[in-house]
Amino acid sequence: MDAPGVLAELRSRVEEIGVVGDRIRWRPANGVSADLVQEIQRHKPELLRLLAAPQLADALQGVEFAQGSLLAEDVATMLLRDFARSRLVLEVFSRALDERVLFAGDRAHVDAGRCRELTLYRGSELLELCGVDAPNLRVIHDAKKVFGGQVVT
């Protein structure tokens, strides 16, 4: 299991997850099996990074940016919460969805024509989708394609 999968499994078994220093805490403490604890320990550095400050490149379980883009490296390492506040619009390839999608900051203007061609994910949606496993991500994505709208909790 990879780190996003471990995080999704942990989120499905407990009510609360947090980071205290370099420790991952969850409640209820007995909601996690010994096998999952081993996976958490094995992926701890990446889990700490995902829980503390997910980056744009981690969204939708990993994306690829346009080749040759001067901004690709800077944008890929941008914190997802900073991207959400931006006015940036990016076309990316989602490995989990196996298709191109649009990422846009919450305040960004997006041409309606591009939204007809590609599914749009706003920064706040990407934050909500952190840690969602691939099968559930696919269900959410398919619903967005059919009905439009935004992911909210």
Order of alpha helices (4+ residues) and beta strands (2+ residues): alpha-beta-beta-alpha-alpha-beta-alpha-alpha-beta-beta-alpha-beta-alpha-alpha
